[in-house]
Amino acid sequence: MGRIPGSKNKKMWIREGDIVIANPWEIQDSKADVIWKYTRPQIEWLERKGYLN
């Protein structure tokens, strides 16, 4: 389960299938803070470079 920090929660919407970077909580490793959401052009670049399969 991911949580969007307060400074980003009104600007960022996450849908199923989106690619994000998440930072796991130290206390509960089953939960995390979402720190970055990739845009479509960024995802395409990552796929071309082989970072995503």
VEXGU-836308 format. One record per atom (N, C-alpha, C): residue number from 1; x, y, z; atom name. Coordinates in steps of 0.2 Angstrom, whole numbers, always signed. Layout:
<sites>
<site><k>NUM</k><east>X</east><north>Y</north><up>Z</up><a>CA</a></site>
...
</sites>
This chain:
<sites>
<site><k>1</k><east>+4</east><north>-6</north><up>+0</up><a>N</a></site>
<site><k>1</k><east>+0</east><north>+0</north><up>+0</up><a>CA</a></site>
<site><k>1</k><east>+4</east><north>+6</north><up>+0</up><a>C</a></site>
<site><k>2</k><east>+3</east><north>+11</north><up>-4</up><a>N</a></site>
<site><k>2</k><east>+7</east><north>+17</north><up>-5</up><a>CA</a></site>
<site><k>2</k><east>+3</east><north>+23</north><up>-2</up><a>C</a></site>
<site><k>3</k><east>+6</east><north>+28</north><up>+0</up><a>N</a></site>
<site><k>3</k><east>+3</east><north>+34</north><up>+3</up><a>CA</a></site>
<site><k>3</k><east>+7</east><north>+40</north><up>-1</up><a>C</a></site>
<site><k>4</k><east>+3</east><north>+45</north><up>-3</up><a>N</a></site>
<site><k>4</k><east>+6</east><north>+51</north><up>-6</up><a>CA</a></site>
<site><k>4</k><east>+7</east><north>+56</north><up>-1</up><a>C</a></site>
<site><k>5</k><east>+13</east><north>+58</north><up>+0</up><a>N</a></site>
<site><k>5</k><east>+14</east><north>+63</north><up>+5</up><a>CA</a></site>
<site><k>5</k><east>+10</east><north>+70</north><up>+4</up><a>C</a></site>
<site><k>6</k><east>+8</east><north>+73</north><up>+9</up><a>N</a></site>
<site><k>6</k><east>+4</east><north>+79</north><up>+9</up><a>CA</a></site>
<site><k>6</k><east>+6</east><north>+84</north><up>+4</up><a>C</a></site>
<site><k>7</k><east>+12</east><north>+85</north><up>+3</up><a>N</a></site>
<site><k>7</k><east>+14</east><north>+91</north><up>-2</up><a>CA</a></site>
<site><k>7</k><east>+13</east><north>+89</north><up>-9</up><a>C</a></site>
<site><k>8</k><east>+11</east><north>+83</north><up>-11</up><a>N</a></site>
<site><k>8</k><east>+10</east><north>+80</north><up>-18</up><a>CA</a></site>
<site><k>8</k><east>+3</east><north>+78</north><up>-19</up><a>C</a></site>
<site><k>9</k><east>-1</east><north>+77</north><up>-13</up><a>N</a></site>
<site><k>9</k><east>-7</east><north>+73</north><up>-14</up><a>CA</a></site>
<site><k>9</k><east>-12</east><north>+76</north><up>-18</up><a>C</a></site>
<site><k>10</k><east>-12</east><north>+83</north><up>-19</up><a>N</a></site>
<site><k>10</k><east>-17</east><north>+86</north><up>-23</up><a>CA</a></site>
<site><k>10</k><east>-15</east><north>+87</north><up>-30</up><a>C</a></site>
<site><k>11</k><east>-9</east><north>+86</north><up>-31</up><a>N</a></site>
<site><k>11</k><east>-6</east><north>+87</north><up>-38</up><a>CA</a></site>
<site><k>11</k><east>-5</east><north>+80</north><up>-42</up><a>C</a></site>
<site><k>12</k><east>-5</east><north>+74</north><up>-38</up><a>N</a></site>
<site><k>12</k><east>-4</east><north>+68</north><up>-41</up><a>CA</a></site>
<site><k>12</k><east>-9</east><north>+63</north><up>-40</up><a>C</a></site>
<site><k>13</k><east>-11</east><north>+60</north><up>-45</up><a>N</a></site>
<site><k>13</k><east>-16</east><north>+54</north><up>-45</up><a>CA</a></site>
<site><k>13</k><east>-13</east><north>+48</north><up>-47</up><a>C</a></site>
<site><k>14</k><east>-14</east><north>+43</north><up>-44</up><a>N</a></site>
<site><k>14</k><east>-11</east><north>+36</north><up>-46</up><a>CA</a></site>
<site><k>14</k><east>-16</east><north>+31</north><up>-48</up><a>C</a></site>
<site><k>15</k><east>-15</east><north>+28</north><up>-53</up><a>N</a></site>
<site><k>15</k><east>-20</east><north>+23</north><up>-56</up><a>CA</a></site>
<site><k>15</k><east>-17</east><north>+17</north><up>-56</up><a>C</a></site>
<site><k>16</k><east>-20</east><north>+11</north><up>-57</up><a>N</a></site>
<site><k>16</k><east>-18</east><north>+5</north><up>-58</up><a>CA</a></site>
<site><k>16</k><east>-14</east><north>+4</north><up>-64</up><a>C</a></site>
<site><k>17</k><east>-8</east><north>+2</north><up>-64</up><a>N</a></site>
<site><k>17</k><east>-4</east><north>+1</north><up>-70</up><a>CA</a></site>
<site><k>17</k><east>+2</east><north>+7</north><up>-70</up><a>C</a></site>
<site><k>18</k><east>+1</east><north>+12</north><up>-66</up><a>N</a></site>
<site><k>18</k><east>+6</east><north>+18</north><up>-66</up><a>CA</a></site>
<site><k>18</k><east>+12</east><north>+15</north><up>-64</up><a>C</a></site>
<site><k>19</k><east>+18</east><north>+18</north><up>-66</up><a>N</a></site>
<site><k>19</k><east>+25</east><north>+16</north><up>-64</up><a>CA</a></site>
<site><k>19</k><east>+27</east><north>+22</north><up>-59</up><a>C</a></site>
<site><k>20</k><east>+29</east><north>+20</north><up>-53</up><a>N</a></site>
<site><k>20</k><east>+30</east><north>+25</north><up>-47</up><a>CA</a></site>
<site><k>20</k><east>+37</east><north>+22</north><up>-44</up><a>C</a></site>
<site><k>21</k><east>+40</east><north>+27</north><up>-40</up><a>N</a></site>
<site><k>21</k><east>+45</east><north>+25</north><up>-36</up><a>CA</a></site>
<site><k>21</k><east>+42</east><north>+26</north><up>-29</up><a>C</a></site>
<site><k>22</k><east>+43</east><north>+21</north><up>-25</up><a>N</a></site>
<site><k>22</k><east>+40</east><north>+21</north><up>-18</up><a>CA</a></site>
<site><k>22</k><east>+46</east><north>+20</north><up>-13</up><a>C</a></site>
<site><k>23</k><east>+46</east><north>+23</north><up>-7</up><a>N</a></site>
<site><k>23</k><east>+50</east><north>+22</north><up>-2</up><a>CA</a></site>
<site><k>23</k><east>+47</east><north>+19</north><up>+4</up><a>C</a></site>
<site><k>24</k><east>+49</east><north>+12</north><up>+5</up><a>N</a></site>
<site><k>24</k><east>+46</east><north>+9</north><up>+11</up><a>CA</a></site>
<site><k>24</k><east>+47</east><north>+12</north><up>+18</up><a>C</a></site>
<site><k>25</k><east>+42</east><north>+11</north><up>+22</up><a>N</a></site>
<site><k>25</k><east>+42</east><north>+14</north><up>+29</up><a>CA</a></site>
<site><k>25</k><east>+47</east><north>+9</north><up>+33</up><a>C</a></site>
<site><k>26</k><east>+50</east><north>+12</north><up>+37</up><a>N</a></site>
<site><k>26</k><east>+55</east><north>+8</north><up>+42</up><a>CA</a></site>
<site><k>26</k><east>+51</east><north>+4</north><up>+46</up><a>C</a></site>
<site><k>27</k><east>+45</east><north>+6</north><up>+49</up><a>N</a></site>
<site><k>27</k><east>+41</east><north>+3</north><up>+54</up><a>CA</a></site>
<site><k>27</k><east>+37</east><north>-3</north><up>+51</up><a>C</a></site>
<site><k>28</k><east>+34</east><north>-2</north><up>+45</up><a>N</a></site>
<site><k>28</k><east>+30</east><north>-7</north><up>+42</up><a>CA</a></site>
<site><k>28</k><east>+32</east><north>-7</north><up>+35</up><a>C</a></site>
<site><k>29</k><east>+36</east><north>-13</north><up>+33</up><a>N</a></site>
<site><k>29</k><east>+38</east><north>-13</north><up>+26</up><a>CA</a></site>
<site><k>29</k><east>+33</east><north>-15</north><up>+21</up><a>C</a></site>
<site><k>30</k><east>+27</east><north>-16</north><up>+23</up><a>N</a></site>
<site><k>30</k><east>+21</east><north>-18</north><up>+19</up><a>CA</a></site>
<site><k>30</k><east>+18</east><north>-11</north><up>+16</up><a>C</a></site>
<site><k>31</k><east>+20</east><north>-5</north><up>+19</up><a>N</a></site>
<site><k>31</k><east>+18</east><north>+1</north><up>+17</up><a>CA</a></site>
<site><k>31</k><east>+23</east><north>+6</north><up>+15</up><a>C</a></site>
<site><k>32</k><east>+22</east><north>+11</north><up>+10</up><a>N</a></site>
<site><k>32</k><east>+27</east><north>+15</north><up>+8</up><a>CA</a></site>
<site><k>32</k><east>+24</east><north>+22</north><up>+6</up><a>C</a></site>
<site><k>33</k><east>+29</east><north>+26</north><up>+5</up><a>N</a></site>
<site><k>33</k><east>+27</east><north>+33</north><up>+3</up><a>CA</a></site>
<site><k>33</k><east>+29</east><north>+33</north><up>-5</up><a>C</a></site>
<site><k>34</k><east>+24</east><north>+36</north><up>-9</up><a>N</a></site>
<site><k>34</k><east>+25</east><north>+37</north><up>-16</up><a>CA</a></site>
<site><k>34</k><east>+29</east><north>+43</north><up>-17</up><a>C</a></site>
<site><k>35</k><east>+35</east><north>+43</north><up>-20</up><a>N</a></site>
<site><k>35</k><east>+39</east><north>+49</north><up>-20</up><a>CA</a></site>
<site><k>35</k><east>+40</east><north>+51</north><up>-27</up><a>C</a></site>
<site><k>36</k><east>+38</east><north>+47</north><up>-32</up><a>N</a></site>
<site><k>36</k><east>+39</east><north>+49</north><up>-39</up><a>CA</a></site>
<site><k>36</k><east>+34</east><north>+45</north><up>-44</up><a>C</a></site>
<site><k>37</k><east>+30</east><north>+48</north><up>-48</up><a>N</a></site>
<site><k>37</k><east>+26</east><north>+45</north><up>-53</up><a>CA</a></site>
<site><k>37</k><east>+29</east><north>+47</north><up>-60</up><a>C</a></site>
<site><k>38</k><east>+31</east><north>+42</north><up>-64</up><a>N</a></site>
<site><k>38</k><east>+33</east><north>+43</north><up>-71</up><a>CA</a></site>
<site><k>38</k><east>+28</east><north>+45</north><up>-75</up><a>C</a></site>
<site><k>39</k><east>+29</east><north>+49</north><up>-80</up><a>N</a></site>
<site><k>39</k><east>+25</east><north>+51</north><up>-85</up><a>CA</a></site>
<site><k>39</k><east>+25</east><north>+46</north><up>-91</up><a>C</a></site>
<site><k>40</k><east>+21</east><north>+47</north><up>-96</up><a>N</a></site>
<site><k>40</k><east>+21</east><north>+42</north><up>-102</up><a>CA</a></site>
<site><k>40</k><east>+28</east><north>+42</north><up>-106</up><a>C</a></site>
<site><k>41</k><east>+30</east><north>+49</north><up>-107</up><a>N</a></site>
<site><k>41</k><east>+36</east><north>+49</north><up>-111</up><a>CA</a></site>
<site><k>41</k><east>+42</east><north>+46</north><up>-107</up><a>C</a></site>
<site><k>42</k><east>+42</east><north>+47</north><up>-100</up><a>N</a></site>
<site><k>42</k><east>+48</east><north>+44</north><up>-96</up><a>CA</a></site>
<site><k>42</k><east>+47</east><north>+36</north><up>-96</up><a>C</a></site>
<site><k>43</k><east>+41</east><north>+34</north><up>-96</up><a>N</a></site>
<site><k>43</k><east>+40</east><north>+26</north><up>-96</up><a>CA</a></site>
<site><k>43</k><east>+43</east><north>+24</north><up>-103</up><a>C</a></site>
<site><k>44</k><east>+41</east><north>+27</north><up>-108</up><a>N</a></site>
<site><k>44</k><east>+43</east><north>+25</north><up>-115</up><a>CA</a></site>
<site><k>44</k><east>+51</east><north>+25</north><up>-115</up><a>C</a></site>
<site><k>45</k><east>+54</east><north>+30</north><up>-112</up><a>N</a></site>
<site><k>45</k><east>+61</east><north>+30</north><up>-113</up><a>CA</a></site>
<site><k>45</k><east>+64</east><north>+24</north><up>-108</up><a>C</a></site>
<site><k>46</k><east>+62</east><north>+23</north><up>-102</up><a>N</a></site>
<site><k>46</k><east>+64</east><north>+18</north><up>-98</up><a>CA</a></site>
<site><k>46</k><east>+63</east><north>+11</north><up>-102</up><a>C</a></site>
<site><k>47</k><east>+58</east><north>+10</north><up>-105</up><a>N</a></site>
<site><k>47</k><east>+57</east><north>+4</north><up>-109</up><a>CA</a></site>
<site><k>47</k><east>+62</east><north>+3</north><up>-115</up><a>C</a></site>
<site><k>48</k><east>+63</east><north>+8</north><up>-119</up><a>N</a></site>
<site><k>48</k><east>+68</east><north>+8</north><up>-124</up><a>CA</a></site>
<site><k>48</k><east>+75</east><north>+7</north><up>-122</up><a>C</a></site>
<site><k>49</k><east>+77</east><north>+9</north><up>-116</up><a>N</a></site>
<site><k>49</k><east>+83</east><north>+8</north><up>-113</up><a>CA</a></site>
<site><k>49</k><east>+84</east><north>+2</north><up>-109</up><a>C</a></site>
<site><k>50</k><east>+78</east><north>-2</north><up>-109</up><a>N</a></site>
<site><k>50</k><east>+79</east><north>-9</north><up>-106</up><a>CA</a></site>
<site><k>50</k><east>+78</east><north>-9</north><up>-98</up><a>C</a></site>
<site><k>51</k><east>+76</east><north>-3</north><up>-95</up><a>N</a></site>
<site><k>51</k><east>+75</east><north>-3</north><up>-88</up><a>CA</a></site>
<site><k>51</k><east>+69</east><north>-6</north><up>-86</up><a>C</a></site>
<site><k>52</k><east>+64</east><north>-6</north><up>-90</up><a>N</a></site>
<site><k>52</k><east>+57</east><north>-10</north><up>-89</up><a>CA</a></site>
<site><k>52</k><east>+56</east><north>-15</north><up>-94</up><a>C</a></site>
<site><k>53</k><east>+54</east><north>-21</north><up>-92</up><a>N</a></site>
<site><k>53</k><east>+53</east><north>-26</north><up>-96</up><a>CA</a></site>
<site><k>53</k><east>+45</east><north>-27</north><up>-97</up><a>C</a></site>
</sites>
